[in-house]
Amino acid sequence: MGRQRGGRTAHAAEGGPVAGVYPIDTGTCELAEDNVNPHGWVLKVNGVESSHIDLTDPEHLDFEYMRWMADLIGSRWQCADRVRALHLGGGACSLARYLSAVYPDARQVVVELDGKLAELVRRWFDLPRAPLLRLRVGEARAVTETLTESSRDLIIRDVFAGNTTPSSLTTVEFTGHVRRVLAPGGIYVVNCGDTRDLVKARREAATIGSVFPHTAVIADPAMLKGRRYGNIVIAGSDAPLGDDPALVRRLLGGGVPAHLWDDAQVRSFAGSARVLLDAEGSPGESG
């Protein structure tokens, strides 16, 4: 067990979350109580904030980029739809937990590299059981390459080693595997963390745009103008994205108002940025 730090110890007897630092396969994770939300917990992996969970409300997403993803997903599918979702990157399974609540008939697989972390998260947060939600321990690219063609409606990439997405999950070759696995009308959504120069985001936009005929970007205006470090959501599909006026209103009306860029704006943003290739190194390389 981790080094406990007081607080909500009643959960211990119930097998629920207990604040502390825990050894995992890739290092350590820390589970901390949310100082604002009495039902909230924050998960850090190797010192980097990874996830937030509200035990009483799975539809509460504390991270703004997850809310943006959820709004985009909601513009494509109705609550009664049987969405087949693949999550590359697990953390505390915040978005998978949200989708299970909003889409009761969804079938989801969460791919998590760290087996011990997956075990702890399953124990702490009472996640839906298979076949509704399966946790699969493995490397995201290796798992994706084994999946059947047209077997998923939604693929979400939210994988970080520290504060950087592994380059093998950003390339045109990998994105080609993603498109093969997506069914017609499916959506590929990625969380791209970038600095003010936006080099990574431009290259990721160029790469996704080279594989998918339709793209979209969601981010707050300060991030899109290169004024701060943050998250940019980039999406690709074989069907148009972001053409729902209600989506634009929801994004603007959120706690952190966000702009939605359509395909033409995304391709203009990417400009002459080179697509990312397996033969390269980090997506942060310029040129």
C-alpha positions as CSV (number, residue, x, y, z in Angstrom):
1,M,0.0,0.0,0.0
2,G,1.1,3.6,-0.6
3,R,2.2,6.0,2.1
4,Q,-1.1,7.3,3.3
5,R,-1.6,11.0,4.1
6,G,-4.7,11.1,6.3
7,G,-8.0,12.4,4.9
8,R,-10.7,10.0,3.5
9,T,-9.4,6.9,5.2
10,A,-12.9,5.4,5.3
11,H,-12.4,4.4,1.7
12,A,-9.6,2.0,2.7
13,A,-12.0,-0.6,4.2
14,E,-14.2,-0.3,1.2
15,G,-11.3,-0.9,-1.3
16,G,-11.7,2.7,-2.6
17,P,-9.1,5.4,-3.0
18,V,-6.7,6.4,-0.2
19,A,-4.4,9.3,-0.5
20,G,-0.8,8.3,-0.8
21,V,2.2,7.5,-3.0
22,Y,2.2,4.0,-4.6
23,P,4.8,2.0,-6.5
24,I,3.8,1.2,-10.1
25,D,5.6,-0.6,-12.9
26,T,6.9,2.6,-14.4
27,G,7.8,4.4,-11.2
28,T,5.3,5.9,-8.7
29,C,1.9,7.4,-8.7
30,E,0.4,9.7,-6.2
31,L,-3.3,9.9,-5.3
32,A,-4.3,13.1,-3.6
33,E,-7.6,14.5,-2.4
34,D,-9.1,17.4,-4.3
35,N,-9.0,20.4,-2.0
36,V,-12.1,21.9,-3.6
37,N,-14.3,19.0,-4.5
38,P,-15.0,16.7,-1.5
39,H,-15.7,13.8,-3.8
40,G,-12.7,14.5,-6.1
41,W,-9.3,12.8,-6.4
42,V,-6.3,13.8,-8.4
43,L,-3.8,11.2,-9.8
44,K,-0.2,12.1,-10.6
45,V,2.1,9.7,-12.4
46,N,5.8,10.1,-11.9
47,G,5.1,13.6,-10.6
48,V,2.9,14.8,-13.5
49,E,-0.8,15.4,-13.0
50,S,-2.6,12.8,-15.1
51,S,-6.2,12.5,-14.1
52,H,-9.1,13.8,-12.0
53,I,-12.0,11.7,-10.8
54,D,-15.3,12.7,-9.1
55,L,-16.5,9.6,-7.3
56,T,-20.1,10.7,-7.2
57,D,-20.4,12.2,-10.7
58,P,-18.7,10.4,-13.6
59,E,-20.0,13.0,-16.0
60,H,-17.9,15.7,-14.2
61,L,-14.7,16.2,-16.2
62,D,-12.3,18.6,-14.4
63,F,-9.8,18.9,-17.2
64,E,-10.9,21.3,-19.9
65,Y,-9.4,19.3,-22.8
66,M,-11.5,16.3,-21.8
67,R,-14.6,18.4,-21.8
68,W,-13.8,19.6,-25.3
69,M,-13.3,16.0,-26.4
70,A,-16.6,15.0,-24.8
71,D,-18.4,17.9,-26.6
72,L,-17.0,16.8,-29.9
73,I,-18.0,13.2,-29.3
74,G,-21.5,14.3,-28.3
75,S,-21.9,16.2,-31.6
76,R,-21.4,12.9,-33.5
77,W,-23.3,10.3,-31.4
78,Q,-26.6,10.1,-29.5
79,C,-26.7,8.7,-25.9
80,A,-28.5,5.5,-27.2
81,D,-25.7,4.7,-29.7
82,R,-23.5,1.7,-29.1
83,V,-20.2,3.5,-29.5
84,R,-17.1,1.3,-29.7
85,A,-14.3,3.3,-28.1
86,L,-10.6,2.6,-27.8
87,H,-8.6,4.7,-25.3
88,L,-4.9,4.9,-25.8
89,G,-3.6,5.9,-22.4
90,G,-5.5,5.1,-19.3
91,G,-4.6,7.1,-16.2
92,A,-7.6,7.1,-13.9
93,C,-10.0,6.3,-16.9
94,S,-11.8,9.7,-16.4
95,L,-13.0,9.9,-20.0
96,A,-13.9,6.2,-20.3
97,R,-15.9,6.5,-17.1
98,Y,-17.7,9.6,-18.5
99,L,-18.5,7.7,-21.8
100,S,-19.9,4.8,-19.8
101,A,-22.3,7.1,-18.0
102,V,-23.4,9.0,-21.1
103,Y,-23.4,6.1,-23.5
104,P,-24.7,3.1,-21.5
105,D,-24.4,0.7,-24.4
106,A,-20.9,1.7,-25.3
107,R,-18.1,-0.9,-25.5
108,Q,-14.8,0.4,-24.4
109,V,-11.2,-0.8,-24.2
110,V,-8.6,1.2,-22.3
111,V,-5.0,0.5,-23.2
112,E,-2.6,1.2,-20.3
113,L,1.1,0.5,-20.4
114,D,1.5,0.2,-16.6
115,G,-0.2,-2.9,-15.3
116,K,0.1,-2.0,-11.7
117,L,-1.5,1.4,-12.3
118,A,-4.3,-0.3,-14.2
119,E,-4.8,-2.6,-11.2
120,L,-4.9,0.3,-8.7
121,V,-7.3,2.4,-10.8
122,R,-9.7,-0.5,-11.2
123,R,-9.7,-1.0,-7.4
124,W,-10.0,2.6,-6.5
125,F,-12.7,3.9,-8.8
126,D,-15.2,1.0,-9.2
127,L,-15.0,1.1,-13.0
128,P,-17.6,-0.7,-15.2
129,R,-16.7,-4.3,-15.8
130,A,-16.1,-6.0,-19.2
131,P,-17.6,-6.1,-21.7
132,L,-18.6,-2.5,-21.0
133,L,-15.1,-1.4,-20.1
134,R,-12.0,-3.5,-20.4
135,L,-8.5,-2.5,-19.2
136,R,-5.8,-4.0,-21.5
137,V,-2.2,-3.8,-20.4
138,G,0.1,-3.1,-23.3
139,E,1.9,-0.6,-25.4
140,A,-0.6,1.6,-27.3
141,R,0.9,1.3,-30.8
142,A,1.5,-2.5,-30.5
143,V,-2.1,-3.0,-29.4
144,T,-3.5,-0.7,-32.2
145,E,-1.6,-2.6,-34.9
146,T,-3.2,-5.9,-33.8
147,L,-6.8,-4.6,-34.0
148,T,-9.3,-5.6,-36.7
149,E,-10.1,-3.2,-39.5
150,S,-13.2,-1.0,-39.0
151,S,-13.6,-2.3,-35.4
152,R,-13.8,1.0,-33.5
153,D,-16.0,4.1,-33.8
154,L,-13.8,6.3,-31.6
155,I,-10.1,6.3,-30.9
156,I,-8.8,8.7,-28.2
157,R,-5.0,9.2,-27.8
158,D,-4.0,10.6,-24.5
159,V,-0.6,9.1,-23.9
160,F,2.3,10.9,-22.2
161,A,5.7,9.9,-20.9
162,G,6.2,12.8,-18.5
163,N,4.8,15.8,-20.5
164,T,5.5,14.4,-23.9
165,T,3.6,12.0,-26.2
166,P,5.9,9.2,-27.4
167,S,6.9,10.0,-31.0
168,S,5.9,6.5,-32.2
169,L,2.2,7.5,-31.5
170,T,2.4,10.7,-33.5
171,T,3.6,9.5,-36.9
172,V,1.9,9.1,-40.2
173,E,2.5,5.4,-40.1
174,F,0.8,5.1,-36.8
175,T,-2.0,7.4,-37.9
176,G,-2.5,5.1,-40.9
177,H,-3.1,2.1,-38.5
178,V,-5.6,4.2,-36.6
179,R,-7.6,5.0,-39.7
180,R,-7.6,1.3,-40.7
181,V,-9.1,0.4,-37.3
182,L,-11.7,3.1,-37.4
183,A,-15.1,2.3,-38.9
184,P,-16.6,4.7,-41.5
185,G,-17.7,7.9,-39.8
186,G,-15.4,7.2,-36.9
187,I,-13.3,9.9,-35.1
188,Y,-9.7,9.9,-34.0
189,V,-9.1,12.4,-31.2
190,V,-5.7,13.3,-29.8
191,N,-4.6,15.4,-26.8
192,C,-1.5,17.4,-28.1
193,G,0.5,19.2,-25.4
194,D,2.6,21.9,-26.8
195,T,4.6,25.0,-25.9
196,R,4.1,28.5,-27.2
197,D,5.9,27.9,-30.5
198,L,3.2,25.3,-31.5
199,V,5.7,23.3,-33.5
200,K,4.3,20.0,-32.3
201,A,0.7,21.0,-32.9
202,R,1.4,22.1,-36.4
203,R,3.2,18.9,-37.3
204,E,0.5,16.8,-35.7
205,A,-2.2,18.7,-37.5
206,A,-0.2,18.2,-40.8
207,T,0.2,14.5,-40.1
208,I,-3.4,13.8,-39.1
209,G,-4.6,15.9,-42.1
210,S,-2.4,13.8,-44.5
211,V,-4.3,10.6,-43.4
212,F,-7.9,11.9,-42.8
213,P,-9.8,14.1,-45.3
214,H,-11.6,16.0,-42.5
215,T,-9.9,17.6,-39.4
216,A,-10.8,19.9,-36.6
217,V,-8.9,21.6,-33.8
218,I,-10.3,22.7,-30.4
219,A,-8.3,24.9,-28.0
220,D,-8.6,28.1,-26.0
221,P,-7.7,31.3,-27.9
222,A,-4.6,32.0,-25.9
223,M,-3.2,28.6,-26.8
224,L,-4.0,29.0,-30.5
225,K,-2.2,32.4,-30.5
226,G,0.9,30.9,-29.0
227,R,0.6,32.8,-25.7
228,R,1.1,29.8,-23.3
229,Y,1.8,26.2,-22.9
230,G,-1.3,23.9,-22.9
231,N,-3.4,21.4,-24.6
232,I,-4.8,21.3,-28.2
233,V,-7.3,18.8,-29.2
234,I,-6.8,17.6,-32.8
235,A,-9.3,15.3,-34.5
236,G,-9.5,13.5,-37.8
237,S,-12.3,11.6,-39.6
238,D,-13.5,10.5,-43.0
239,A,-16.7,12.5,-42.3
240,P,-17.0,16.2,-41.7
241,L,-16.2,17.5,-38.2
242,G,-17.4,20.5,-36.3
243,D,-20.3,21.4,-38.5
244,D,-22.8,21.4,-35.6
245,P,-23.5,25.0,-34.5
246,A,-24.5,23.7,-31.1
247,L,-21.0,22.4,-30.6
248,V,-19.5,25.8,-31.2
249,R,-21.9,27.3,-28.6
250,R,-21.1,24.6,-26.0
251,L,-17.3,25.1,-26.5
252,L,-17.6,28.9,-26.1
253,G,-19.9,28.6,-23.1
254,G,-17.6,26.3,-21.1
255,G,-15.5,27.1,-18.0
256,V,-12.6,27.7,-20.3
257,P,-14.1,29.0,-23.6
258,A,-12.6,27.3,-26.6
259,H,-12.5,27.9,-30.3
260,L,-13.3,25.3,-32.9
261,W,-11.3,25.3,-36.2
262,D,-12.7,23.6,-39.2
263,D,-10.7,21.6,-41.7
264,A,-9.7,24.7,-43.8
265,Q,-8.4,26.5,-40.7
266,V,-6.6,23.4,-39.5
267,R,-4.8,23.0,-42.8
268,S,-3.9,26.7,-42.8
269,F,-2.6,26.3,-39.3
270,A,-0.4,23.3,-40.3
271,G,0.9,25.3,-43.3
272,S,4.1,23.8,-44.6
273,A,4.8,21.8,-41.5
274,R,6.3,18.4,-42.3
275,V,4.4,15.2,-41.4
276,L,5.9,13.1,-38.7
277,L,7.6,9.9,-39.8
278,D,8.7,6.8,-38.0
279,A,12.3,7.4,-39.2
280,E,12.3,10.7,-37.2
281,G,12.8,11.5,-33.6
282,S,10.8,13.8,-31.5
283,P,7.8,15.7,-33.0
284,G,9.3,18.8,-31.5
285,E,12.0,19.0,-34.1
286,S,11.5,22.0,-36.3
287,G,11.7,22.2,-40.1
